[in-house]
Amino acid sequence: MSFRLVARRLLRTKLLPIFTPASTLHSHATSFGFKEVNEDEKSQLVGNVFTKVASNYDIMNDLMSGGLHRLWKERLVSELSPFPGMKHLDVAGGTGDVAFRILETINSVNRRAIADTLEDDLQQETQIYVCDINPNMLDVGKKRAQQRGLGEQGSLIWVEGDAEKLNFEDNSMDGYTIAFGIRNVTHIEKVLAEAYRVLKKGGRFLCLELSHVEAPVFKQLYDYYSFSVIPVLGELVAGDRDSYQYLVESVRRFPPQEVFASMIADAGFQKVQYENLVGGVVAIHSGVKV
């Protein structure tokens, strides 16, 4: 069965799983997995996680998802509808997985009606910014770009930066994507506000994130796999059980689909919607700045 057919058949869920809103935590506390930590500690703890997992990040993604993360990212990029000459920001995208797909899509866009000289100009104007707070993840992405022959590609720009305090001008981006990153930030609201700020009018926000499963039997299987298998895989393959224990815990602490959609709308976005994939294991949320 094709991925698109599966995606169409999956229904949106309104599950309210284990989720601890900020109001139930100490005013200067936040969650790191199932632990309560001070806000100023979280970014360092998350940074340590991704420093540890950077070298095995893509291998573990393949193992944990059975390769499905590739299809999910392709779906994300297809929803973005990249175009030549666009200025795009991919946040928490250090390894380049989403950015490469965006650039490849732009390179393969059918532009028969565009004159060759204009086509070349648009290609040069295309700018895909890969922003990540962790330099180790960016190093992995730069090496992968070299391996793909994209090392000298002027359209790819690597930036070390914080999703909560972006160093980009207002109304400067045509698109914004964040894949498997927003659940790791300290203040989701600040990330959404920054995404809204840097997007041009008509610009699209797209977020791909692990989410919540509703179907009872599937949820039991998913929980077992998450808590009993993924940490063991992390220990066997990456020699790091704790980081992958944090990963599955962070998913359970992330807001349910409907709650996160409301947060996106509260940030000012219009036409907010989401699509569940694989029964809610992941969800793609989107919104438009008007």
Order of alpha helices (4+ residues) and beta strands (2+ residues): alpha-beta-beta-alpha-alpha-alpha-beta-alpha-alpha-beta-alpha-beta-beta-alpha-beta-alpha-alpha-alpha-alpha-beta-beta
